[in-house]
């Protein structure tokens, strides 16, 4: 017997040395502990002396808090690793690759333009992965016919775009980014090949420009008046409409000679003012349920059955080909039971017998034939009404076919509508981690970093996150999940035998967790107990109505959706909370950073968009921290590891982790030098470090405080949180003089009348006034030291003015670059009240 060839390692875990950084961490920690000990001795050990002033106690609390935050950050950075992936080694295992369902979410056609979503979808449809193992689902929470139209047009364009990308090895497969620069090829082809490429490139660019024109000129009212595919959008409101599901492209339409691309399905879940829709988490759960529901139970690979006359009264074979593996009578009965239910299995004993005969006649030929092979005839079972049984025709040639898997894939990828696939091999890189560990517990989900294209130089709004939060967390986009993990399966219940689960939930338990849909329960059981590489067949158009059933607003009532199953409800940052639930079930995660980057998105620009985004994030983090989902409770009551708990606390306490101004100068300088060196280590400019530094102070004084008050009011039952969508703009390079001037102004801070600007405006006014009054006292009371401020006060106030310099410019700016008078007036009143209060105490 030939020896089995040893499989090559798909990934390598590489520890990253941080000796110098660890020494710096310990040095800062020793300074903090020394300062804390000195402050505590001064405050608590005063003896018979009068009690210390209140600001000494405040200083002790601030310094103690900063010490805690430093310890938490040390834990998160102490032992980093890097995963190197080897996707080229998957070439020998292409038949083992699991299917992947790709989820794209959008919520507002105004803030998230349909053209941006279309480019993201096109980049996913063109990735280097077997097209029959992919399906792309777009969730439109805005229920916009323009978005649906844009996706339909994108599907037509994909018939040209995908073959072009595959034929010429295009690197960036989002057309908007690819056509923004001159044509380039990775290799140096011959002259005739180069000429052919340039002709194809010009033709493709022309087609894309036509696509852009059609999408940008599309009008919602005219689309609805057309009827047809858009008739369901008539009278549909954004927050009140039935479920709309459109199959925009079915992969089965591809002919054998074509370069196929994945199926594309549009989903607008039902909304009703009487029900809470749980923002993005609710949309993801509808996608998860609808996609799972659309798939039949996966069956073992063997011979094909073609549809024919009904077997018994009321029993009809499905419209697509079904596969059974009747290697034994028992196996055939189980297969029929899975496909049609237990009563049908009992009535179909004769079917099983004939299936076994067919299998025996076919012999081992079915195992030796490959999906791409062509044969003159096929094994088929034909129903004979006169005999009330199936008769097996077994011709000399046997045909085996691996059908395209469109739904119920064991792996899921979710991306935001503005984050396109920048690396065409991104799914192969992820599979190196999902398939590369000896135990799948190490890759419950695989996260790619968030990186941005067309980003403004030096990150003036501090929202590109090139340094912070790289690691185990689920970031809400660019993440690959195992479907069974999202279903709440714990790794500890798996047995050693593949495909078997010890203590697998019963039908009744799954019914209570997942709802009343029998098909959904059946498909979930196949995912929980099935093989990672099983490939069930799905005829999506025939299951649209069934999918709409599980997309209803009231389907989740009295189920575990949003708690034990699916994306978790209860926070605006459903991604972090869902990742914590997965880690609490003892799963681990992997982080991979490819070159080129796996995904690229667009960072918000301008003050309102940036502060709105941070306010939403901070609100969600505080919601988790002040709820039963607190990571400390998860560590005690569930299986969240201690260091994982500390890592999540770093994220949740991130808004409250800024250093106090009363930290001594040596500690202040060392902390900032440490932070500066981190940016240098990530090859980020000094200007970018300063921009991020000052923006963290602006965020902490605006979005974070407002978010804390929002969560506090929600906790007291006085208000509810609102999901605020961040504006995403499609960047368009402009080489003209006006374009250069606009690019120069793109980093300037913009303002509006939002309450989020009141507190930072008040702090700016307060520090400017403090410097002015302090300088006046130094001049007027030069001989009386007790009336003048010290150097420390000037340094602190001056530092604050520098950090809030965009607001200083805003006092004299015009238009959107100027602070509105209403904000300035409210901030001035707040400063006056604060000064009056301080004078009284």
C-alpha positions, 0 to 999 in steps of 0.5 A, spaced: 500 500 500 502 506 498 504 511 503 500 517 505 503 523 503 505 528 509 501 534 508 505 540 508 504 545 514 499 551 512 501 556 518 507 557 522 506 561 529 512 566 530 513 569 537 515 576 536 521 579 541 519 585 545 525 585 550 526 592 550 519 594 550 518 589 556 524 593 560 520 600 558 514 597 560 517 595 567 520 602 568 514 606 567 510 601 572 516 602 577 515 609 576 507 609 577 508 604 583 513 609 586 508 615 585 502 611 587 506 609 594 508 616 595 501 619 594 498 614 598 503 615 604 502 623 604 494 622 604 493 616 608 499 617 613 498 624 615 497 623 623 495 629 627 496 633 621 490 636 618 487 632 612 490 633 605 486 637 600 481 634 596 485 635 590 490 630 593 485 625 594 483 626 586 490 625 584 491 619 588 485 616 584 487 618 578 494 615 579 491 609 581 487 608 575 492 610 570 497 604 574 491 599 573 490 601 565 498 601 564 498 594 567 492 592 563 496 594 557 502 591 559 498 584 559 495 585 552 502 587 549 507 582 553 507 576 548 505 578 541 505 573 536 505 573 528 502 567 524 505 566 517 500 563 512 502 559 506 496 559 501 500 556 495 500 549 499 493 549 499 494 547 491 494 540 493 488 540 497 483 544 493 478 539 493 478 539 501 477 547 501 470 548 505 465 553 502 464 560 504 458 565 505 460 572 504 456 577 508 456 584 506 452 589 510 449 596 509 444 601 512 443 607 509 444 609 501 446 616 503 451 615 508 454 609 505 453 610 497 451 604 493 457 605 488 461 603 494 457 597 496 458 595 489 465 595 489 466 591 495 461 586 492 465 586 486 472 585 489 469 579 493 466 576 487 473 576 484 477 573 489 481 567 488 477 561 490 473 556 487 467 560 485 462 554 486 464 554 493 462 561 494 456 565 495 455 573 497 449 576 501 448 583 501 444 585 507 440 592 506 438 595 512 436 601 508 431 597 504 433 601 498 431 600 491 437 604 488 442 599 492 438 593 489 439 596 482 446 597 483 448 590 485 444 588 480 448 592 475 454 590 478 452 582 477 452 584 470 458 587 470 462 582 474 461 577 468 466 581 464 470 583 470 471 577 474 474 573 467 478 580 466 481 579 473 483 572 473 486 572 466 490 578 467 492 577 474 489 583 477 491 585 484 486 590 486 479 587 484 475 593 486 474 597 480 474 604 483 481 603 486 484 599 480 482 604 475 484 610 479 491 609 477 494 607 470 494 600 467 499 595 470 501 588 470 505 584 475 509 581 470 513 583 464 509 580 458 511 580 451 509 586 446 503 582 443 500 580 450 501 587 453 497 590 447 492 585 448 492 587 456 491 594 454 485 593 449 482 589 455 484 594 460 481 600 456 474 596 454 473 594 461 474 601 464 469 604 459 464 599 461 466 600 469 464 608 467 458 606 464 456 602 470 458 608 475 454 613 470 448 608 471 448 607 478 449 615 480 444 617 476 439 611 478 433 614 482 429 611 487 422 613 485 423 612 477 426 605 479 419 603 483 415 606 478 418 601 473 415 595 477 418 588 475 424 587 480 423 593 484 415 592 485 416 589 492 419 596 494 413 600 492 410 603 499 416 600 503 419 605 508 426 604 511 423 602 518 417 599 516 417 594 510 416 586 509 422 582 507 425 582 500 430 577 497 432 577 490 437 572 487 441 577 483 446 572 480 445 564 480 452 561 480 448 555 476 447 559 470 455 559 469 456 554 463 462 549 463 467 553 459 466 560 463 470 563 468 464 563 473 463 567 479 459 566 486 452 567 487 449 574 489 443 575 493 440 581 496 436 581 503 432 586 506 430 584 512 423 585 515 422 591 519 416 593 523 416 599 528 413 595 534 419 591 534 426 592 536 431 590 530 438 590 534 442 594 529 447 590 525 447 584 530 440 583 528 441 584 520 447 579 521 442 574 525 437 574 519 443 573 514 445 567 518 438 564 519 436 565 512 442 563 509 442 556 513 435 555 512 436 556 504 440 549 504 438 542 505 441 537 509 448 535 507 448 528 504 454 523 504 457 523 497 455 518 492 451 517 486 446 522 483 439 521 483 435 525 478 428 528 479 422 524 477 415 522 478 413 522 486 415 517 490 408 516 494 402 521 495 405 528 497 412 526 497 416 530 491 423 529 490 426 536 490 427 540 484 435 539 484 439 533 484 440 529 490 446 525 493 445 519 497 450 514 499 447 507 500 453 503 502 448 500 506 441 499 507 441 503 514 445 509 510 440 509 505 435 510 510 438 515 514 440 519 508 432 519 506 430 521 513 435 527 512 432 529 506 424 528 507 423 526 514 422 520 518 415 518 515 418 518 508 424 514 510 419 508 513 415 508 507 421 508 502 424 501 504 424 499 497 427 505 495 433 504 500 434 496 497 434 499 490 439 504 492 444 499 495 443 495 489 445 501 484 451 502 489 453 495 488 453 495 481 457 501 480 462 499 484 468 503 486 468 507 480 464 513 483 470 514 488 475 514 482 471 519 478 473 527 479 468 532 478 471 535 472 471 528 468 465 527 463 462 521 462 457 518 457 451 516 462 449 517 469 447 513 474 440 514 476 434 511 480 427 512 476 421 511 479 416 506 477 409 508 478 406 501 477 411 497 482 411 503 487 418 503 487 425 506 484 428 502 479 436 503 478 439 504 471 446 502 472 449 503 465 457 502 464 459 509 465 458 512 472 458 520 473 460 523 479 459 531 480 461 535 486 455 541 485 456 548 487 455 550 494 451 556 495 448 556 502 449 553 509 457 554 508 461 552 514 465 558 514 462 565 514 466 572 512 463 578 514 465 585 511 462 592 512 460 595 505 466 600 504 471 594 506 473 591 499 478 585 498 484 588 497 488 581 497 485 576 492 488 570 496 485 573 502 480 567 503 486 562 502 490 565 507 484 565 512 484 557 510 491 556 512 489 558 519 482 555 519 485 548 516 492 549 519 491 547 526 491 540 529 485 542 533 480 547 531 479 550 538 485 555 536 481 558 530 474 559 532 474 565 528 480 569 524 481 576 524 484 581 519 486 588 521 482 594 519 486 598 514 484 604 510 485 606 502 486 613 500 487 615 507 489 622 509 497 623 510 499 623 518 492 621 520 489 628 522 483 625 525 486 619 529 482 614 526 486 609 522 488 605 528 495 603 525 498 602 532 492 600 537 488 594 538 491 589 534 490 582 537 484 577 539 478 581 538 473 581 533 473 587 529 466 587 526 469 586 519 474 582 515 473 576 519 472 569 518 467 565 522 466 558 523 458 557 523 458 552 528 461 557 533 456 562 531 451 557 533 454 557 540 457 550 539 463 549 545 469 545 543 469 541 549 463 537 547 467 534 540 469 527 540 475 525 537 472 521 531 471 526 526 463 528 524 461 526 531 459 530 537 459 528 544 452 530 547 450 533 541 443 537 542 437 534 540 432 536 535 427 539 541 433 543 544 435 546 537 428 547 536 427 551 542 434 555 541 433 556 533 425 557 533 420 553 529 423 552 522 424 545 521 429 546 515 433 551 519 434 546 525 435 540 520 441 545 517 444 547 523 444 539 525 448 538 519 453 544 521 454 542 528 455 535 527 457 534 519 464 535 516 468 541 515 468 539 507 461 537 506 458 540 500 450 540 500 447 542 494 442 548 494 437 551 489 436 558 492 430 560 488 426 555 490 427 557 497 426 564 497 419 564 501 422 559 506 428 564 507 423 570 508 419 566 514 425 566 518 427 573 516 420 576 520 421 580 525 417 576 530 421 569 529 426 570 534 421 571 540 422 566 545 428 563 542 436 564 543 438 568 538 442 574 540 444 571 546 446 564 546 446 563 538 448 568 533 451 575 534 449 578 541 444 583 542 445 589 548 450 593 545 452 598 539 459 594 539 456 587 537 462 585 534 466 586 540 461 582 545 460 577 540 467 575 540 467 575 547 462 570 547 466 566 543 472 566 547 467 565 553 465 558 550 473 556 550 474 558 543 480 561 541 482 566 535 487 567 530 490 574 527 493 574 520 496 580 517 497 579 509 502 583 504 498 586 501 493 587 506 487 583 506 482 588 506 482 596 505 476 600 507 475 608 508 476 612 514 471 617 516 473 624 515 471 631 518 470 632 525 462 630 525 463 623 522 469 622 526 466 624 533 460 620 531 464 614 530 467 614 536 461 616 540 458 610 537 464 605 539 464 608 546 457 607 547 457 600 546 463 599 550 460 602 556 454 598 555 458 592 555 462 594 561 455 596 565 451 589 563 451 582 565 456 581 559 462 584 563 468 580 562 470 579 569 463 576 570 464 572 564 471 570 567 468 567 573 462 564 571 464 562 564 470 559 560 473 566 559 481 566 560 484 571 565 488 574 560 483 574 555 479 578 561 484 583 562 485 584 554 477 585 554 478 590 559 483 594 555 478 595 550 472 597 554 476 602 559 479 605 553 475 611 553 477 612 560 485 610 560 488 617 558 493 619 563 492 625 568 496 631 568 498 631 575 503 625 573 510 628 574 514 630 569 518 624 568 513 620 568 509 624 563 515 624 558 516 617 559 509 615 557 509 620 551 516 617 549 514 610 549 507 612 545 511 615 540 516 609 539 510 605 538 508 609 532 515 609 530 516 601 530 510 601 526 513 606 521 508 611 522 510 618 521 511 623 527 506 628 525 501 622 525 503 620 532 501 627 534 495 627 530 493 621 534 495 623 540 491 630 540 485 626 537 485 622 543 484 628 548 479 630 543 475 624 543 476 623 551 473 630 552 467 629 547 465 623 544 467 618 550 463 623 555 457 623 551 457 616 550 458 615 558 452 619 559 448 616 554 449 609 557 448 612 564 441 614 562 439 608 558 441 604 565 437 608 569 431 607 564 431 614 561 433 613 554 435 608 549 441 608 545 441 610 537 445 607 532 448 612 528 451 611 521 458 613 519 458 617 513 462 613 507 465 617 501 468 614 495 474 617 494 476 620 487 483 622 485 483 629 482 490 631 479 487 638 478 489 645 482 482 645 485 483 637 487 490 639 490 487 644 494 481 640 496 486 635 498 490 640 502 484 642 506 481 634 507 485 634 514 482 640 517 477 639 522 470 641 520 464 642 525 457 642 526 452 644 531 452 637 534 452 637 542 458 633 541 462 639 540 460 643 546 465 640 551 471 640 547 469 647 545 468 649 553 475 646 555 479 650 549 475 656 552 477 655 559 484 653 558 485 659 553 482 664 559 486 660 564 493 662 560 491 669 559 489 670 566 495 667 569 499 671 565 496 677 567 497 675 574 504 674 573 505 681 570 501 684 575 503 680 582 510 679 580 512 680 587 507 676 590 508 668 588 501 666 592 497 670 587 501 667 580 500 661 577 506 656 577 510 653 571 506 647 571 500 650 570 502 654 564 505 647 561 499 643 562 494 649 560 499 650 554 499 643 552 491 642 552 491 648 548 496 645 543 491 638 543 485 642 542 488 647 536 483 645 531 478 648 536 482 654 536 482 655 529 475 653 529 473 660 533 476 664 527 474 659 521 468 660 516 463 655 514 464 648 516 471 649 518 468 654 524 465 653 530 457 655 530 455 660 534 450 656 538 456 651 540 460 657 542 455 660 546 453 653 550 460 652 551 461 659 554 455 658 559 458 651 561 465 655 562 462 660 566 458 655 571 464 651 572 469 657 574 463 660 578 463 653 582 470 653 583 470 659 586 465 657 591 469 651 593 
